Amino acid sequence: MDTWLIDLWHEHTRLILFVAFILLIAAYRPILWLCGVIMVPDDSIGVVTKKFSLGKHRELPDGSIVALNGEAGFQADTLTPGLHFGLWPVQYRVDLVKFFTVPPGKVGCVEACDGKPLPTGRVIARKVACDSFQDARAFLTNGGERGPQMALIGPGMYRINPLLFRIELANVIDIPDNKVGVVTTREGAPLAKGEIAGLTVEGHNLFQDPQTFIDHQGTKGLQEQVLLSGRYFINPRFATIEVVDMFEVPIAHVGVVIAFVGKEGKDVTGEQFRHGNLVSKGEKGVWVEPLDPGKYPINPYTHKVCNVPTANVVLNWATGKTEAHKLDANLSTITVRSADGFKFNLDVSQIIHIPRNDAPKVIARFGGVSALVTQVLEPTIGNYFRNAAQGSDIIDFLKNRSLRQEEARHAISGALREYNVGAVDTLIGDIVPPDELMKTLTDRKIAEQERVTYETRRQAQEVKQQLEQATALAATQAKVVDAERQVAIAQFNAEAGVRSAEGLARAKKINAEADAQAKKINAEADATVLRSVGDAEAAKTNAVGSAEAAVIKLKIASMESGNYAMVQVAEALAKSGVKLVPDIVAGNGGSAGGTLVDVLLANIIRDGRPQRVVADSQS
């Protein structure tokens, strides 16, 4: 054998033996079972049943089911995952049981089949320390009681001995938003005499710790305390939960609370209010402080809330007409009798207002707003108008309707003030007199209207006569006025002619004088102009002559006087347009008769500008 194998054997002898043993078990499990070797998987426990016992504790005590001291029967201790020795199949039977799993959203309700008997009157066993029922020995030695257990096991995996404990899954308690949970417990102290629900106790974590609830003298039955929205792990064998709506106080209302539980309250209204007791919040009775608009987690079995409108409320005494609040659904048209014996129907609308702080007094006195309507408003208003109608005949009642309405408003307002109710206004609606009376009144009214019509026509005729007289007078007056205007116009025309003649004569005289003056001024101006023009022409002529004389002198100085005279003659002939010589002149430069001056003169005579001169150099 190699050296390294020898070293490995010496260093890891135990490990190698253990691995070999495991492999042997896997291959020959039946053989090992016969040898008393049991292997429990990682997700299971081994439940042991002892078939017989050879020791001093051979049999279980009377009434016991699970053995604690090695007696024959079901064993309290279970086998944990792993290898266990000495469990010979002749004496022991081992059953492999999977871990108990409580899924999310569930709770495990435990029932023990062994332990101390439940005391008389108890329906659920008290809580003991037993590692969430995973330690059966601790449960039995610590005084665990048989039957349904107070304690629960929450979501998770547990190593629980099924020979001692039986577990049922139950749903957790979920309270939705805007809801409350009403709790009824099955365990606790009896309710006090005269009470309908248990008072609130502290420390039981909202009924999730039943043992603390019982230790703090919690009572069985209906509980005043409610559960708000959320999730709760409550043992269904200890308490049941009923989910109900929150109580809502609408806008323009207040909630008056009537408590059926609590300590006996002391009246806080004093001697001024003797129609019921109002107590402080938390006491039994009608609370003096109402609830403002909103939602409240109120137990409907221990407290009652009456919504009282604080806005104006309209009540109609009219058959077939009712408001949305339905408080006037049973009210009908009022039938009255007048002093002259006529019966007629009368529709009335009453507007009332209940102040916020007086709402508890109304509830304490009447028990509800509907009772206020039937017990106070209906008889008060009906009797008032019956009495008012009997003190007047029907015609006066109809004519003085607005006055009757104002008197009713003051009288009813004073009557309702004693009941803590404000009367905002009283309105008289439709008044329906008897048909025979209405026919008489109609005929009388028609006759009055005919008389008024005849009188109106007569007055119209008188007015027409006056109109015609005025029309004729107006026509004559127009002619008189026209004549007077003609006279005035003629007089104005004569005066205008005289003034026009005078104006023309004056104008002619002024024009003659103006013309003479204008001619004189023009003559003087013409003379001045002629003198100025003459002087200017003379000066101009003198200047031009002097300049030409100077130029001629310079020209004569540049050539002979005879030549200058010939040039002047030639220019004069050229200006006259006479063609005296041909365009081209050829001559002999050496001859006496053809000089350069002659050629130039000839060109000047032709068109006033120098021309090409061709000289015959050969001649």
C-alpha positions as CSV (number, residue, x, y, z in Angstrom):
1,M,0.0,0.0,0.0
2,D,1.3,3.4,-0.9
3,T,2.5,5.8,1.8
4,W,-0.1,8.4,1.2
5,L,-2.9,5.9,1.6
6,I,-1.5,4.9,4.9
7,D,-1.3,8.5,6.1
8,L,-4.9,9.1,4.9
9,W,-6.1,6.1,6.9
10,H,-4.5,7.2,10.1
11,E,-5.7,10.8,9.9
12,H,-9.3,10.1,8.9
13,T,-10.1,6.7,10.3
14,R,-13.4,7.8,11.9
15,L,-14.6,9.6,8.9
16,I,-13.9,6.7,6.6
17,L,-15.6,4.3,8.9
18,F,-18.7,6.6,9.2
19,V,-19.0,6.9,5.4
20,A,-18.6,3.2,5.0
21,F,-21.3,2.7,7.6
22,I,-23.7,5.0,5.7
23,L,-23.1,3.2,2.5
24,L,-23.8,-0.1,4.3
25,I,-27.0,1.3,5.6
26,A,-28.1,2.5,2.2
27,A,-27.3,-0.9,0.7
28,Y,-28.6,-3.1,3.5
29,R,-31.2,-1.1,5.3
30,P,-33.4,-4.1,6.1
31,I,-30.4,-5.8,7.8
32,L,-29.7,-2.7,9.8
33,W,-33.3,-2.4,10.8
34,L,-33.1,-5.9,12.2
35,C,-30.1,-4.7,14.1
36,G,-32.1,-1.8,15.7
37,V,-30.6,1.0,13.6
38,I,-33.1,3.7,12.3
39,M,-32.3,6.5,10.0
40,V,-34.7,9.5,10.0
41,P,-34.7,11.8,6.9
42,D,-34.0,15.5,7.2
43,D,-37.7,16.5,6.6
44,S,-39.3,14.0,9.0
45,I,-39.5,12.8,12.6
46,G,-39.7,9.3,14.0
47,V,-42.8,8.5,16.0
48,V,-42.1,5.7,18.4
49,T,-44.5,3.1,19.8
50,K,-43.2,0.8,22.4
51,K,-44.8,-2.6,22.2
52,F,-43.8,-3.8,25.7
53,S,-41.7,-2.7,28.6
54,L,-39.5,-4.8,30.9
55,G,-38.7,-2.1,33.4
56,K,-40.5,-1.1,36.6
57,H,-42.8,1.3,34.6
58,R,-44.5,-1.4,32.5
59,E,-47.9,0.1,32.1
60,L,-49.2,3.7,31.6
61,P,-50.9,5.5,34.5
62,D,-54.7,5.5,34.5
63,G,-56.1,8.0,32.0
64,S,-52.7,8.6,30.3
65,I,-52.3,8.0,26.6
66,V,-48.7,9.0,25.9
67,A,-45.8,7.5,27.9
68,L,-43.2,9.7,29.6
69,N,-41.1,7.1,31.5
70,G,-40.6,4.3,29.0
71,E,-44.0,2.6,29.5
72,A,-45.4,0.6,26.8
73,G,-47.5,2.6,24.3
74,F,-47.1,5.8,22.4
75,Q,-43.9,7.6,23.4
76,A,-43.8,11.3,24.0
77,D,-40.3,11.8,22.6
78,T,-39.9,11.6,18.9
79,L,-36.8,10.8,16.8
80,T,-35.0,13.8,15.3
81,P,-33.5,13.6,11.8
82,G,-30.4,11.3,11.8
83,L,-29.3,7.8,13.0
84,H,-30.8,6.2,16.1
85,F,-29.6,2.9,17.6
86,G,-31.2,0.3,19.9
87,L,-34.7,0.4,18.5
88,W,-35.1,-3.3,17.9
89,P,-38.1,-4.1,15.8
90,V,-39.3,-6.7,18.2
91,Q,-39.9,-4.0,20.9
92,Y,-40.3,-0.8,19.0
93,R,-42.2,0.4,16.0
94,V,-41.0,3.6,14.4
95,D,-43.2,5.6,11.9
96,L,-41.7,8.3,9.8
97,V,-43.9,11.5,9.8
98,K,-43.2,14.6,7.7
99,F,-42.8,17.9,9.4
100,F,-46.1,19.7,9.9
101,T,-46.3,22.8,7.6
102,V,-48.6,25.8,8.2
103,P,-48.8,27.8,5.0
104,P,-49.0,31.6,4.8
105,G,-52.5,33.0,5.6
106,K,-53.3,30.1,7.9
107,V,-52.9,29.2,11.5
108,G,-52.7,25.9,13.2
109,C,-55.3,25.1,15.9
110,V,-54.0,22.5,18.2
111,E,-55.9,19.8,20.2
112,A,-54.1,17.6,22.7
113,C,-55.2,14.1,23.3
114,D,-53.4,13.8,26.7
115,G,-52.7,16.0,29.7
116,K,-54.6,17.2,32.7
117,P,-58.4,17.3,32.4
118,L,-59.9,20.8,31.7
119,P,-61.4,22.4,34.8
120,T,-65.2,22.5,35.1
121,G,-66.6,25.4,33.0
122,R,-63.5,25.7,30.8
123,V,-63.8,25.0,27.1
124,I,-60.2,25.6,26.0
125,A,-56.9,24.6,27.6
126,R,-54.5,27.1,29.1
127,K,-51.2,27.9,27.5
128,V,-48.0,26.2,28.7
129,A,-44.3,26.4,27.6
130,C,-43.7,23.6,25.1
131,D,-41.8,25.2,22.2
132,S,-44.9,25.6,20.0
133,F,-46.0,22.0,20.8
134,Q,-42.8,20.6,19.5
135,D,-41.7,19.4,22.9
136,A,-44.4,16.9,24.0
137,R,-42.6,16.0,27.2
138,A,-42.5,19.7,28.3
139,F,-46.2,20.0,27.5
140,L,-47.1,17.1,29.7
141,T,-44.7,17.9,32.6
142,N,-45.6,21.6,32.6
143,G,-49.2,20.9,33.3
144,G,-50.6,20.9,29.8
145,E,-54.3,20.2,29.5
146,R,-56.0,18.0,27.1
147,G,-58.5,19.3,24.6
148,P,-58.4,22.5,22.4
149,Q,-55.5,24.7,23.1
150,M,-55.4,28.5,23.5
151,A,-52.1,28.8,21.8
152,L,-51.7,28.7,18.0
153,I,-48.9,27.9,15.7
154,G,-48.2,30.4,13.0
155,P,-47.0,29.8,9.4
156,G,-43.9,27.6,9.3
157,M,-42.6,24.0,9.7
158,Y,-42.9,22.2,13.0
159,R,-41.7,18.8,14.5
160,I,-45.0,17.9,16.2
161,N,-45.8,14.5,17.6
162,P,-49.1,13.5,15.9
163,L,-49.7,10.9,18.6
164,L,-50.3,13.7,21.2
165,F,-51.4,16.6,19.1
166,R,-53.9,16.9,16.3
167,I,-53.7,20.1,14.3
168,E,-56.4,21.8,12.1
169,L,-55.6,24.7,9.8
170,A,-57.8,27.8,10.0
171,N,-57.7,31.1,8.1
172,V,-56.2,34.2,9.6
173,I,-58.6,37.1,10.3
174,D,-58.4,39.9,7.8
175,I,-60.4,43.1,8.5
176,P,-60.7,45.2,5.3
177,D,-60.5,48.9,5.2
178,N,-63.6,50.9,6.5
179,K,-64.6,47.8,8.4
180,V,-64.4,46.7,12.0
181,G,-64.4,43.3,13.7
182,V,-66.9,42.6,16.4
183,V,-65.4,40.0,18.8
184,T,-67.2,37.3,20.8
185,T,-65.1,35.2,23.1
186,R,-65.8,31.6,24.3
187,E,-63.6,31.7,27.3
188,G,-63.2,34.0,30.3
189,A,-64.9,35.1,33.4
190,P,-68.8,35.4,33.4
191,L,-70.3,38.7,32.6
192,A,-71.3,40.9,35.5
193,K,-75.0,41.1,36.2
194,G,-76.8,43.6,34.0
195,E,-74.0,43.8,31.5
196,I,-74.3,42.8,27.8
197,A,-70.7,42.9,26.8
198,G,-67.2,42.6,28.4
199,L,-65.3,45.8,29.2
200,T,-62.0,46.5,27.5
201,V,-59.0,44.9,29.1
202,E,-55.3,45.5,28.2
203,G,-52.3,43.4,27.3
204,H,-53.9,40.6,25.2
205,N,-52.6,42.0,21.9
206,L,-56.1,42.4,20.4
207,F,-57.3,38.9,21.4
208,Q,-54.3,37.2,19.9
209,D,-53.0,36.2,23.4
210,P,-56.0,34.4,25.0
211,Q,-54.0,33.5,28.2
212,T,-53.3,37.1,29.0
213,F,-56.9,38.0,28.3
214,I,-58.1,35.4,30.8
215,D,-55.4,36.4,33.3
216,H,-56.6,40.0,33.2
217,Q,-60.1,39.0,34.1
218,G,-61.5,39.2,30.5
219,T,-65.0,38.0,30.3
220,K,-66.6,35.6,27.9
221,G,-69.2,36.7,25.4
222,L,-69.6,39.9,23.4
223,Q,-66.7,42.3,23.7
224,E,-67.0,46.1,23.7
225,Q,-63.5,46.4,22.0
226,V,-63.5,46.0,18.2
227,L,-60.7,45.2,15.7
228,L,-59.7,47.8,13.1
229,S,-58.5,46.9,9.6
230,G,-55.5,44.5,9.5
231,R,-54.5,40.9,9.8
232,Y,-54.9,39.0,13.1
233,F,-53.8,35.5,14.3
234,I,-56.8,34.7,16.5
235,N,-57.7,31.2,17.6
236,P,-61.2,30.5,16.2
237,R,-61.9,28.2,19.1
238,F,-61.3,31.1,21.5
239,A,-63.1,33.9,19.7
240,T,-65.3,34.5,16.7
241,I,-65.1,37.7,14.6
242,E,-67.9,39.4,12.8
243,V,-66.9,42.0,10.2
244,V,-69.3,45.0,10.0
245,D,-69.1,48.4,8.5
246,M,-67.7,51.5,10.2
247,F,-70.4,53.9,11.3
248,E,-70.5,57.0,9.1
249,V,-71.8,60.4,10.2
250,P,-72.7,62.3,6.9
251,I,-72.0,66.0,6.2
252,A,-74.5,68.3,7.8
253,H,-75.3,65.8,10.6
254,V,-74.0,64.9,14.0
255,G,-74.0,61.5,15.6
256,V,-75.5,61.1,19.0
257,V,-74.1,58.1,20.8
258,I,-76.2,55.9,23.1
259,A,-73.9,53.5,25.0
260,F,-75.3,50.2,26.4
261,V,-72.1,49.4,28.3
262,G,-69.8,51.2,30.6
263,K,-70.0,52.4,34.2
264,E,-73.1,54.1,35.4
265,G,-73.0,57.7,34.2
266,K,-73.8,60.9,36.0
267,D,-76.2,63.4,34.5
268,V,-74.3,66.5,33.3
269,T,-77.3,68.7,32.2
270,G,-78.3,70.0,35.6
271,E,-81.7,71.1,36.7
272,Q,-82.5,73.0,33.5
273,F,-83.0,69.8,31.5
274,R,-85.3,67.2,33.1
275,H,-86.3,65.1,30.1
276,G,-83.4,62.6,30.2
277,N,-79.9,62.1,31.4
278,L,-76.8,63.1,29.4
279,V,-73.5,61.5,30.4
280,S,-69.9,61.9,29.6
281,K,-68.1,59.9,26.9
282,G,-67.4,56.3,28.0
283,E,-70.3,56.1,30.4
284,K,-73.6,54.2,30.0
285,G,-76.3,56.4,28.5
286,V,-76.7,59.3,26.0
287,W,-73.3,61.0,25.5
288,V,-73.5,64.8,25.9
289,E,-70.8,65.3,23.2
290,P,-72.0,64.3,19.7
291,L,-69.8,62.9,16.9
292,D,-68.9,65.3,14.1
293,P,-69.1,64.1,10.4
294,G,-66.7,61.2,9.7
295,K,-66.3,57.4,10.1
296,Y,-66.0,55.8,13.5
297,P,-65.1,52.2,14.6
298,I,-68.2,51.6,16.8
299,N,-69.5,48.3,18.0
300,P,-73.1,48.2,16.8
301,Y,-74.1,45.8,19.5
302,T,-72.8,47.9,22.4
303,H,-73.4,51.4,21.1
304,K,-76.1,53.0,19.0
305,V,-75.5,56.1,17.0
306,C,-78.4,58.4,15.9
307,N,-77.7,60.7,13.0
308,V,-79.3,64.1,13.6
309,P,-79.4,66.6,10.8
310,T,-77.9,70.0,11.7
311,A,-78.8,71.7,8.4
312,N,-82.3,73.1,7.7
313,V,-84.9,70.4,7.4
314,V,-88.1,71.0,5.4
315,L,-91.3,69.2,6.5
316,N,-94.3,69.3,4.2
317,W,-97.9,69.0,5.4
318,A,-99.1,68.2,1.9
319,T,-100.6,64.9,0.8
320,G,-98.3,63.0,-1.7
321,K,-95.3,65.4,-1.2
322,T,-92.3,64.3,0.8
323,E,-88.6,65.2,1.0
324,A,-85.6,62.9,0.6
325,H,-85.2,62.5,4.4
326,K,-88.7,60.9,4.5
327,L,-89.4,62.4,7.9
328,D,-92.6,63.9,6.5
329,A,-93.7,60.7,4.8
330,N,-96.7,60.4,7.2
331,L,-97.7,64.0,7.1
332,S,-100.7,65.1,5.1
333,T,-102.7,68.2,4.1
334,I,-104.3,70.0,7.1
335,T,-108.1,70.3,7.0
336,V,-109.5,73.3,8.9
337,R,-112.9,74.9,9.5
338,S,-113.4,78.7,9.3
339,A,-115.6,80.8,11.6
340,D,-118.4,80.9,9.0
341,G,-118.5,77.1,8.9
342,F,-116.6,76.4,5.7
343,K,-114.1,73.5,5.6
344,F,-111.0,73.9,3.5
345,N,-107.6,72.3,2.9
346,L,-104.3,74.0,3.7
347,D,-100.8,73.0,2.7
348,V,-98.0,74.1,5.0
349,S,-94.2,73.8,4.9
350,Q,-92.2,74.1,8.1
351,I,-88.4,74.6,8.1
352,I,-86.6,73.6,11.3
353,H,-83.1,73.5,12.5
354,I,-81.5,71.4,15.3
355,P,-78.3,73.0,16.7
356,R,-75.3,70.7,17.1
357,N,-75.1,71.0,20.9
358,D,-78.8,70.5,21.3
359,A,-78.9,67.2,19.3
360,P,-78.2,65.0,22.3
361,K,-81.1,66.7,24.2
362,V,-83.5,65.9,21.3
363,I,-82.4,62.3,21.3
364,A,-82.6,62.0,25.1
365,R,-86.1,63.5,25.0
366,F,-87.6,61.8,22.0
367,G,-85.3,59.0,21.0
368,G,-85.1,60.1,17.4
369,V,-85.9,62.9,14.9
370,S,-88.9,60.9,13.6
371,A,-90.4,60.8,17.1
372,L,-89.8,64.6,17.3
373,V,-91.9,65.1,14.1
374,T,-94.8,62.8,15.2
375,Q,-94.9,63.8,18.9
376,V,-94.3,67.6,18.6
377,L,-94.3,69.1,15.2
378,E,-97.3,67.4,13.7
379,P,-99.8,68.2,16.6
380,T,-98.3,71.7,17.2
381,I,-98.5,72.9,13.6
382,G,-101.9,71.2,12.9
383,N,-103.6,72.6,16.0
384,Y,-102.2,76.1,15.4
385,F,-103.7,76.4,11.9
386,R,-107.0,74.9,13.0
387,N,-107.3,77.4,15.8
388,A,-106.2,80.3,13.5
389,A,-108.9,79.3,10.9
390,Q,-111.7,79.2,13.5
391,G,-111.0,82.8,14.5
392,S,-111.6,84.2,11.0
393,D,-114.0,83.6,8.1
394,I,-112.6,82.0,5.0
395,I,-112.6,85.2,2.9
396,D,-110.5,87.1,5.4
397,F,-108.2,84.1,5.8
398,L,-107.5,84.1,2.1
399,K,-107.1,87.9,1.9
400,N,-104.7,88.1,4.9
401,R,-102.6,85.1,3.9
402,S,-99.2,86.9,4.3
403,L,-100.3,88.2,7.7
404,R,-101.4,84.7,8.8
405,Q,-98.1,83.3,7.7
406,E,-96.1,85.8,9.7
407,E,-98.2,85.2,12.8
408,A,-97.7,81.4,12.4
409,R,-93.9,81.8,12.1
410,H,-93.7,83.7,15.4
411,A,-96.1,81.4,17.3
412,I,-94.5,78.1,16.1
413,S,-91.0,79.4,16.7
414,G,-91.8,80.1,20.3
415,A,-93.5,76.7,20.8
416,L,-90.6,74.7,19.3
417,R,-87.9,76.6,21.3
418,E,-89.0,74.7,24.4
419,Y,-88.1,71.4,22.6
420,N,-84.5,72.6,21.7
421,V,-85.6,73.0,18.1
422,G,-85.2,76.2,16.0
423,A,-88.1,77.2,13.7
424,V,-86.5,78.9,10.7
425,D,-89.7,79.7,8.8
426,T,-93.4,78.7,8.3
427,L,-94.8,78.8,4.8
428,I,-98.4,78.5,3.8
429,G,-98.8,76.7,0.5
430,D,-101.9,76.0,-1.5
431,I,-105.3,77.0,0.1
432,V,-108.3,75.1,-1.4
433,P,-111.7,76.6,-0.4
434,P,-115.0,74.7,-1.0
435,D,-116.2,74.6,-4.6
436,E,-119.6,76.4,-3.9
437,L,-117.7,79.3,-2.3
438,M,-115.2,79.5,-5.1
439,K,-118.1,79.7,-7.6
440,T,-119.7,82.6,-5.7
441,L,-116.3,84.4,-5.5
442,T,-115.7,83.8,-9.2
443,D,-119.1,85.2,-10.2
444,R,-118.6,88.3,-8.0
445,K,-115.2,88.8,-9.4
446,I,-116.5,88.5,-13.0
447,A,-119.2,91.1,-12.2
448,E,-116.6,93.5,-10.8
449,Q,-114.5,93.1,-13.8
450,E,-117.4,93.8,-16.1
451,R,-118.2,97.0,-14.2
452,V,-114.6,98.0,-14.5
453,T,-114.8,97.3,-18.2
454,Y,-117.9,99.5,-18.7
455,E,-116.4,102.3,-16.7
456,T,-113.2,102.0,-18.7
457,R,-115.1,102.2,-22.0
458,R,-117.0,105.4,-20.8
459,Q,-113.8,107.1,-19.9
460,A,-112.4,106.1,-23.2
461,Q,-115.3,107.8,-25.1
462,E,-114.7,111.0,-23.1
463,V,-111.1,111.0,-23.8
464,K,-111.9,110.4,-27.5
465,Q,-114.1,113.6,-27.6
466,Q,-111.4,115.6,-25.9
467,L,-109.0,114.3,-28.5
468,E,-111.1,115.3,-31.4
469,Q,-111.6,118.9,-30.0
470,A,-107.9,119.2,-29.5
471,T,-107.3,117.9,-33.0
472,A,-109.5,120.5,-34.6
473,L,-108.0,123.3,-32.5
474,A,-104.6,122.1,-33.5
475,A,-105.5,122.2,-37.2
476,T,-106.8,125.9,-37.0
477,Q,-103.8,126.9,-34.9
478,A,-101.5,125.7,-37.6
479,K,-103.1,128.1,-40.2
480,V,-102.9,131.1,-37.8
481,V,-99.3,130.3,-37.2
482,D,-98.6,130.0,-40.9
483,A,-100.1,133.5,-41.6
484,E,-98.1,135.1,-38.8
485,R,-95.0,133.5,-40.2
486,Q,-95.7,134.9,-43.7
487,V,-96.0,138.5,-42.4
488,A,-92.8,138.1,-40.5
489,I,-91.1,136.7,-43.6
490,A,-92.2,139.7,-45.8
491,Q,-91.0,142.2,-43.3
492,F,-87.7,140.4,-43.0
493,N,-87.4,140.4,-46.9
494,A,-87.9,144.2,-47.1
495,E,-85.3,144.9,-44.5
496,A,-83.0,142.6,-46.2
497,G,-83.4,144.4,-49.6
498,V,-82.6,147.8,-48.0
499,R,-79.6,146.5,-46.3
500,S,-78.5,144.7,-49.5
501,A,-78.6,148.0,-51.6
502,E,-76.7,149.9,-49.0
503,G,-74.1,147.2,-49.0
504,L,-73.7,147.2,-52.8
505,A,-73.2,151.0,-52.9
506,R,-70.6,150.8,-50.2
507,A,-68.9,147.9,-51.9
508,K,-68.7,149.8,-55.3
509,K,-67.1,152.8,-53.7
510,I,-64.5,150.7,-51.9
511,N,-63.8,148.8,-55.2
512,A,-63.3,152.1,-57.1
513,E,-60.8,153.4,-54.5
514,A,-59.1,150.1,-54.5
515,D,-58.7,150.0,-58.3
516,A,-57.3,153.5,-58.5
517,Q,-54.8,152.7,-55.8
518,A,-53.9,149.4,-57.5
519,K,-53.3,151.2,-61.0
520,K,-51.1,153.8,-59.3
521,I,-49.0,151.1,-57.7
522,N,-48.8,149.1,-60.9
523,A,-47.6,152.2,-62.9
524,E,-44.9,153.0,-60.5
525,A,-43.8,149.4,-60.5
526,D,-43.7,149.3,-64.4
527,A,-41.6,152.4,-64.5
528,T,-39.2,151.0,-62.0
529,V,-38.9,147.8,-64.0
530,L,-38.2,149.6,-67.3
531,R,-35.5,151.7,-65.7
532,S,-33.9,148.6,-64.2
533,V,-34.0,146.7,-67.5
534,G,-32.6,149.6,-69.5
535,D,-29.7,150.0,-67.2
536,A,-29.0,146.3,-67.3
537,E,-29.1,146.1,-71.1
538,A,-26.8,149.0,-71.4
539,A,-24.3,147.5,-69.0
540,K,-24.5,144.2,-70.9
541,T,-24.0,145.8,-74.3
542,N,-21.1,147.8,-73.1
543,A,-19.5,144.7,-71.5
544,V,-20.0,142.5,-74.6
545,G,-18.6,145.2,-76.9
546,S,-15.6,145.7,-74.8
547,A,-14.9,142.0,-74.8
548,E,-15.3,141.6,-78.6
549,A,-13.1,144.6,-79.2
550,A,-10.4,143.0,-77.1
551,V,-10.8,139.7,-78.9
552,I,-10.6,141.4,-82.4
553,K,-7.5,143.2,-81.3
554,L,-5.9,139.9,-80.3
555,K,-6.9,138.3,-83.6
556,I,-5.5,141.2,-85.7
557,A,-2.4,141.0,-83.7
558,S,-2.0,137.3,-84.6
559,M,-2.4,137.8,-88.4
560,E,-2.3,140.7,-90.9
561,S,-5.2,143.0,-91.0
562,G,-5.9,142.0,-94.6
563,N,-6.0,138.3,-93.8
564,Y,-8.3,138.9,-90.8
565,A,-10.7,140.8,-93.1
566,M,-10.7,137.9,-95.6
567,V,-11.5,135.5,-92.7
568,Q,-14.4,137.5,-91.6
569,V,-15.7,137.6,-95.2
570,A,-15.4,133.9,-95.5
571,E,-17.2,133.2,-92.3
572,A,-20.0,135.4,-93.4
573,L,-20.3,133.5,-96.7
574,A,-20.2,130.2,-94.9
575,K,-23.0,131.2,-92.6
576,S,-25.1,132.1,-95.6
577,G,-24.9,128.5,-96.9
578,V,-23.3,129.4,-100.3
579,K,-20.9,126.7,-101.6
580,L,-18.0,128.6,-103.2
581,V,-15.3,126.0,-103.4
582,P,-15.1,122.1,-103.9
583,D,-14.7,119.8,-100.9
584,I,-11.2,118.8,-102.0
585,V,-8.7,121.2,-103.4
586,A,-5.4,120.2,-105.0
587,G,-2.8,122.7,-105.6
588,N,0.9,123.3,-106.1
589,G,2.5,124.5,-103.0
590,G,5.0,126.4,-104.9
591,S,2.7,128.4,-107.0
592,A,1.8,131.8,-106.2
593,G,-1.9,131.3,-106.5
594,G,-2.5,128.3,-104.0
595,T,-1.3,128.8,-100.5
596,L,-2.1,127.0,-97.3
597,V,-4.2,129.9,-96.2
598,D,-6.2,129.6,-99.3
599,V,-7.0,126.0,-98.6
600,L,-8.0,126.7,-95.0
601,L,-10.2,129.5,-96.1
602,A,-11.8,127.3,-98.6
603,N,-12.6,124.6,-95.9
604,I,-13.9,127.2,-93.5
605,I,-16.1,128.5,-96.2
606,R,-17.4,125.0,-96.9
607,D,-18.6,123.9,-93.5
608,G,-16.8,125.9,-90.9
609,R,-14.3,123.1,-90.0
610,P,-10.8,122.1,-91.3
611,Q,-10.8,119.6,-94.2
612,R,-8.3,117.1,-95.6
613,V,-5.8,118.9,-97.8
614,V,-4.1,116.8,-100.4
615,A,-1.0,118.4,-101.8
616,D,0.6,117.2,-104.9
617,S,4.1,116.9,-104.0
618,Q,5.1,115.9,-107.4
619,S,3.9,119.0,-109.2
